[in-house]
Amino acid sequence: LLHNEWLVQSCERRRLRRLRAEGRHSLGGAHLSVEAEQAAGEELLQMERRRICKAMVNFAKKTPLQRAVAYHLAAYLPVGRLRRAAESFKRVDSDFSGHISYDEIATALEEVLGVDAETAREVAVAMDVNKHGDVDFQEFSAAVTVLRGEREQRLLDQLFDKLHIPRDRDLTFDEVHAAVELAMR
């Protein structure tokens, strides 16, 4: 599911840069066997898959309000983060439709993290912030970048404080959008 030619090439480039930096590649030092280089590439590929899947699971644990705000903040991501999010999106969008189905997300989570099918499906549904039946790029970007760490969570808390939004209040999707637009002015 998460394996395609583009992904392999991307991981191969990263792996070679890492090996050169460590002086373990023929262009940067001692030559590794083909098997050792392939194993290192597979390890990087698996690490990236786990990172993406863990971010999706963590996003699903956020409140609906936090997910909605993250969705709208994703429109303001810097280009570097968007590029990384696009690379990750391609890894999960196995049919290259431009949208990720619940099944694609669930399958990825089951294969990579070993979560059960029911939990994987719940994560997929939680990622669908606008409730259109699949996950688009903005929703995916919100899941894998906007709320990924402590710093981002602090920024989200500051946004809630600035807008005087109580965390326990249920806002509509449109209200969240209007609040984020106001905050970003």
VOBA-1610 file (N, C-alpha, C; in pm, whole numbers, padded with zeros to 5 digits, always signed):
BEGIN
Leu+00083-00121+00000Leu+00000+00000+00000Leu+00086+00126+00000Leu+00179+00135+00092Leu+00260+00256+00103Leu+00387+00247+00019His+00390+00157-00075His+00512+00133-00149His+00490+00168-00295Asn+00564+00262-00345Asn+00559+00293-00486Asn+00696+00340-00531Glu+00713+00353-00660Glu+00845+00385-00714Glu+00896+00519-00663Trp+00807+00618-00657Trp+00848+00750-00610Trp+00900+00743-00466Leu+00828+00671-00382Leu+00866+00658-00242Leu+01002+00591-00229Val+01023+00487-00304Val+01150+00416-00298Val+01264+00509-00340Gln+01245+00586-00445Gln+01349+00677-00491Gln+01376+00785-00386Ser+01270+00838-00325Ser+01287+00941-00223Ser+01365+00887-00103Cys+01329+00769-00058Cys+01399+00708+00055Cys+01543+00673+00017Glu+01562+00630-00105Glu+01697+00597-00152Glu+01786+00720-00149Arg+01735+00834-00192Arg+01815+00957-00189Arg+01849+00995-00045Arg+01753+00986+00046Arg+01780+01016+00187Arg+01882+00920+00246Arg+01865+00793+00214Arg+01956+00692+00266Arg+02098+00717+00218Leu+02115+00749+00091Leu+02248+00776+00037Leu+02310+00900+00101Arg+02229+01005+00123Arg+02282+01124+00190Arg+02329+01090+00330Arg+02249+01009+00401Arg+02288+00970+00537Arg+02415+00886+00537Leu+02423+00791+00446Leu+02542+00707+00438Leu+02666+00788+00403Arg+02652+00882+00309Arg+02766+00967+00272Arg+02811+01050+00391Ala+02715+01105+00464Ala+02748+01186+00581Ala+02820+01104+00687Glu+02784+00977+00697Glu+02848+00888+00795Glu+02977+00828+00741Gly+03008+00857+00613Gly+03130+00802+00553Gly+03121+00654+00523Arg+03000+00603+00503Arg+02984+00459+00480Arg+02941+00427+00338His+02939+00524+00249His+02902+00498+00111His+03024+00515+00023Ser+03024+00448-00091Ser+03142+00451-00177Ser+03178+00593-00220Leu+03081+00683-00228Leu+03113+00820-00265Leu+03162+00901-00146Gly+03145+00848-00027Gly+03185+00922+00092Gly+03278+00844+00182Gly+03323+00728+00141Gly+03411+00649+00226Gly+03404+00503+00189Ala+03405+00417+00289Ala+03406+00272+00267Ala+03277+00228+00200His+03287+00138+00108His+03172+00088+00032His+03096-00016+00113Leu+02964-00004+00113Leu+02879-00103+00178Leu+02836-00205+00074Ser+02806-00323+00120Ser+02754-00424+00029Ser+02615-00381-00018Val+02573-00436-00129Val+02440-00406-00183Val+02334-00444-00081Glu+02352-00557-00014Glu+02255-00602+00085Glu+02246-00505+00201Ala+02362-00454+00247Ala+02362-00360+00359Ala+02294-00228+00320Glu+02319-00183+00197Glu+02256-00061+00150Glu+02105-00079+00136Gln+02061-00194+00087Gln+01919-00222+00075Gln+01853-00228+00213Ala+01920-00289+00307Ala+01866-00299+00443Ala+01853-00160+00505Ala+01952-00075+00484Ala+01946+00061+00537Ala+01831+00138+00472Gly+01810+00119+00343Gly+01700+00185+00273Gly+01565+00138+00324Glu+01551+00009+00345Glu+01425-00045+00399Glu+01397+00008+00539Glu+01503+00022+00618Glu+01488+00075+00754Glu+01436+00219+00750Leu+01492+00302+00663Leu+01445+00439+00649Leu+01300+00445+00601Leu+01266+00361+00509Leu+01131+00355+00456Leu+01032+00319+00567Gln+01066+00220+00646Gln+00978+00179+00757Gln+00966+00289+00863Met+01076+00358+00891Met+01071+00467+00989Met+00977+00578+00942Glu+00984+00612+00813Glu+00897+00716+00759Glu+00751+00671+00762Arg+00724+00549+00729Arg+00587+00497+00735Arg+00532+00503+00877Arg+00613+00464+00974Arg+00568+00469+01114Arg+00540+00612+01158Arg+00626+00705+01117Arg+00607+00846+01155Arg+00474+00898+01103Ile+00443+00871+00978Ile+00318+00917+00918Ile+00199+00857+00992Cys+00202+00727+01015Cys+00090+00659+01079Cys+00070+00704+01223Lys+00179+00724+01295Lys+00167+00772+01434Lys+00107+00911+01438Ala+00143+00997+01343Ala+00086+01131+01337Ala-00064+01124+01313Met-00107+01033+01227Met-00251+01019+01200Met-00325+00973+01324Val-00270+00878+01396Val-00334+00828+01518Val-00341+00939+01623Asn-00233+01014+01640Asn-00233+01122+01738Asn-00334+01230+01702Phe-00349+01260+01575Phe-00447+01358+01530Phe-00588+01313+01567Ala-00615+01187+01550Ala-00748+01134+01580Ala-00781+01145+01729Lys-00681+01154+01814Lys-00702+01165+01958Lys-00737+01308+02000Lys-00719+01404+01910Lys-00751+01543+01942Lys-00903+01561+01943Thr-00946+01668+02005Thr-01090+01697+02008Thr-01135+01740+01868Pro-01264+01728+01840Pro-01313+01777+01709Pro-01280+01923+01685Leu-01284+02004+01790Leu-01251+02146+01775Leu-01104+02162+01737Gln-01015+02090+01803Gln-00873+02099+01770Gln-00847+02053+01627Arg-00914+01946+01586Arg-00895+01896+01449Arg-00946+01998+01347Ala-01059+02063+01377Ala-01113+02163+01284Ala-01020+02283+01273Val-00966+02328+01385Val-00872+02440+01381Val-00747+02400+01304Ala-00696+02282+01330Ala-00577+02235+01258Ala-00603+02230+01108Tyr-00722+02186+01070Tyr-00759+02181+00928Tyr-00747+02319+00865His-00799+02419+00931His-00796+02554+00874His-00656+02614+00881Leu-00580+02580+00984Leu-00442+02630+00992Leu-00353+02567+00885Ala-00388+02449+00839Ala-00307+02383+00736Ala-00296+02467+00609Ala-00392+02553+00584Ala-00387+02641+00467Ala-00274+02744+00479Tyr-00220+02762+00599Tyr-00116+02862+00622Tyr+00022+02798+00646Leu+00035+02671+00616Leu+00163+02604+00638Leu+00270+02662+00547Pro+00394+02670+00597Pro+00505+02714+00511Pro+00530+02610+00400Val+00590+02655+00293Val+00611+02570+00176Val+00687+02442+00210Gly+00787+02451+00295Gly+00866+02333+00331Gly+00781+02225+00396Arg+00694+02266+00484Arg+00605+02169+00549Arg+00504+02112+00451Leu+00456+02198+00360Leu+00361+02150+00259Leu+00428+02046+00169Arg+00553+02070+00134Arg+00626+01974+00050Arg+00638+01839+00120Arg+00675+01843+00248Arg+00686+01717+00323Arg+00550+01650+00338Ala+00446+01730+00361Ala+00311+01674+00371Ala+00269+01611+00238Ala+00306+01675+00127Ala+00272+01620-00006Ala+00343+01488-00030Glu+00468+01479+00013Glu+00541+01353-00001Glu+00473+01243+00080Ser+00432+01277+00200Ser+00365+01180+00286Ser+00230+01141+00227Phe+00158+01238+00173Phe+00027+01213+00113Phe+00040+01111-00001Lys+00141+01128-00083Lys+00163+01036-00195Lys+00190+00894-00146Arg+00252+00882-00030Arg+00283+00750+00025Arg+00156+00674+00064Val+00054+00747+00104Val-00068+00683+00152Val-00173+00670+00041Asp-00175+00764-00052Asp-00274+00764-00161Asp-00234+00660-00265Ser-00265+00535-00236Ser-00217+00424-00319Ser-00275+00422-00459Asp-00395+00478-00478Asp-00454+00478-00612Asp-00434+00612-00684Phe-00360+00704-00621Phe-00326+00834-00679Phe-00450+00913-00723Ser-00556+00904-00643Ser-00682+00972-00676Ser-00683+01118-00632Gly-00589+01155-00546Gly-00589+01291-00492Gly-00667+01301-00362His-00732+01194-00324His-00802+01182-00196His-00766+01047-00136Ile-00767+01041-00006Ile-00734+00915+00060Ile-00862+00858+00119Ser-00895+00738+00078Ser-01016+00675+00129Ser-00993+00627+00273Tyr-01103+00605+00343Tyr-01092+00549+00477Tyr-01018+00415+00472Asp-01045+00336+00369Asp-00981+00205+00357Asp-00829+00218+00339Glu-00784+00317+00261Glu-00640+00337+00242Glu-00573+00372+00374Ile-00637+00458+00451Ile-00581+00497+00580Ile-00582+00377+00675Ala-00695+00309+00682Ala-00707+00195+00773Ala-00605+00087+00738Thr-00590+00058+00610Thr-00493-00045+00569Thr-00352-00005+00608Ala-00317+00121+00585Ala-00183+00168+00622Ala-00160+00153+00772Leu-00256+00193+00852Leu-00241+00185+00998Leu-00232+00039+01044Glu-00311-00047+00984Glu-00307-00189+01020Glu-00171-00250+00984Glu-00123-00221+00863Glu+00004-00280+00817Glu+00124-00223+00891Val+00128-00093+00911Val+00247-00028+00965Val+00252-00032+01117Leu+00139-00002+01182Leu+00139+00003+01328Leu+00076-00118+01394Gly+00009-00200+01314Gly-00054-00319+01368Gly-00178-00291+01450Val-00244-00177+01426Val-00366-00147+01500Val-00480-00232+01445Asp-00581-00253+01528Asp-00694-00334+01482Asp-00777-00256+01382Ala-00858-00326+01304Ala-00934-00266+01195Ala-01033-00160+01245Glu-01096-00185+01358Glu-01193-00089+01411Glu-01127+00043+01450Thr-01014+00034+01519Thr-00941+00155+01558Thr-00890+00228+01435Ala-00839+00154+01338Ala-00790+00216+01215Ala-00901+00292+01144Arg-01017+00235+01142Arg-01131+00300+01078Arg-01172+00426+01154Glu-01168+00422+01288Glu-01200+00539+01369Glu-01102+00653+01343Val-00975+00619+01328Val-00873+00721+01296Val-00905+00784+01161Ala-00937+00702+01063Ala-00969+00753+00929Ala-01088+00848+00933Val-01192+00810+01005Val-01311+00894+01015Val-01278+01025+01086Ala-01196+01019+01190Ala-01158+01140+01264Ala-01076+01235+01177Met-00998+01182+01085Met-00918+01267+00997Met-01004+01342+00896Asp-01122+01291+00868Asp-01213+01354+00772Asp-01286+01469+00841Val-01215+01579+00859Val-01266+01693+00935Val-01391+01753+00871Asn-01392+01764+00739Asn-01508+01827+00673Asn-01619+01728+00641Lys-01602+01604+00680Lys-01704+01498+00669Lys-01755+01476+00526His-01662+01474+00430His-01698+01449+00290His-01681+01302+00250Gly-01640+01218+00342Gly-01631+01075+00312Gly-01493+01026+00273Asp-01396+01117+00262Asp-01257+01078+00238Asp-01168+01189+00294Val-01038+01170+00285Val-00944+01267+00341Val-00872+01336+00226Asp-00887+01468+00222Asp-00819+01544+00117Asp-00682+01590+00168Phe-00609+01657+00081Phe-00473+01698+00116Phe-00469+01791+00236Gln-00562+01885+00246Gln-00561+01978+00358Gln-00587+01905+00489Glu-00680+01811+00489Glu-00706+01733+00610Glu-00584+01650+00648Phe-00523+01588+00548Phe-00405+01507+00574Phe-00292+01594+00628Ser-00271+01711+00568Ser-00166+01803+00614Ser-00189+01843+00758Ala-00314+01869+00792Ala-00346+01904+00930Ala-00307+01791+01025Ala-00334+01668+00982Ala-00307+01553+01068Ala-00158+01527+01087Val-00079+01543+00982Val+00062+01504+00993Val+00156+01620+01023Thr+00107+01745+01022Thr+00199+01855+01047Thr+00153+01954+01153Val+00028+01996+01149Val-00015+02110+01230Val-00007+02081+01380Leu-00052+01968+01425Leu-00055+01938+01569Leu+00047+01832+01608Arg+00158+01827+01539Arg+00248+01714+01558Arg+00331+01719+01685Gly+00348+01834+01746Gly+00434+01838+01863Gly+00385+01934+01970Glu+00466+01945+02074Glu+00432+02031+02187Glu+00424+02177+02145Arg+00518+02220+02062Arg+00520+02359+02016Arg+00391+02394+01944Glu+00350+02307+01855Glu+00228+02330+01780Glu+00105+02333+01871Gln+00105+02246+01973Gln-00006+02245+02068Gln-00012+02376+02146Arg+00105+02430+02184Arg+00107+02558+02254Arg+00053+02670+02165Leu+00090+02667+02036Leu+00038+02767+01942Leu-00114+02757+01929Leu-00164+02635+01926Leu-00308+02615+01918Leu-00376+02671+02043Asp-00318+02643+02159Asp-00374+02697+02284Asp-00373+02850+02283Gln-00265+02910+02231Gln-00261+03056+02222Gln-00368+03109+02128Leu-00392+03038+02020Leu-00496+03079+01927Leu-00633+03076+01995Phe-00661+02968+02069Phe-00788+02960+02143Phe-00801+03076+02241Asp-00691+03106+02312Asp-00694+03216+02409Asp-00717+03350+02339Lys-00647+03373+02229Lys-00660+03499+02156Lys-00803+03520+02105Leu-00865+03412+02063Leu-01000+03422+02008Leu-01108+03405+02114His-01065+03383+02240His-01158+03364+02351His-01253+03248+02323Ile-01198+03138+02275Ile-01278+03019+02246Ile-01263+02921+02363Pro-01372+02892+02433Pro-01363+02790+02537Pro-01342+02653+02474Arg-01252+02576+02530Arg-01218+02447+02470Arg-01331+02344+02477Asp-01425+02368+02565Asp-01534+02271+02578Asp-01656+02307+02493Arg-01652+02420+02427Arg-01765+02463+02344Arg-01757+02397+02207Asp-01870+02353+02158Asp-01876+02296+02023Asp-01902+02408+01923Leu-01808+02429+01834Leu-01824+02528+01728Leu-01855+02456+01598Thr-01927+02522+01512Thr-01950+02464+01380Thr-01824+02476+01298Phe-01817+02401+01192Phe-01702+02405+01102Phe-01683+02548+01049Asp-01791+02615+01012Asp-01784+02751+00960Asp-01739+02851+01067Glu-01782+02832+01191Glu-01737+02920+01299Glu-01587+02907+01322Val-01538+02785+01316Val-01394+02763+01332Val-01319+02831+01218His-01369+02814+01097His-01304+02877+00981His-01298+03028+00998Ala-01410+03090+01038Ala-01414+03235+01057Ala-01316+03279+01167Ala-01307+03202+01274Ala-01217+03236+01385Ala-01071+03228+01340Val-01035+03125+01267Val-00896+03111+01220Val-00864+03223+01122Glu-00955+03253+01031Glu-00933+03364+00936Glu-00910+03496+01011Leu-00988+03521+01114Leu-00973+03641+01194Leu-00836+03644+01263Ala-00796+03533+01317Ala-00669+03525+01388Ala-00550+03541+01294Met-00564+03500+01172Met-00451+03502+01078Met-00436+03639+01010Arg-00526+03729+01032Arg-00515+03865+00972Arg-00404+03942+01033
//
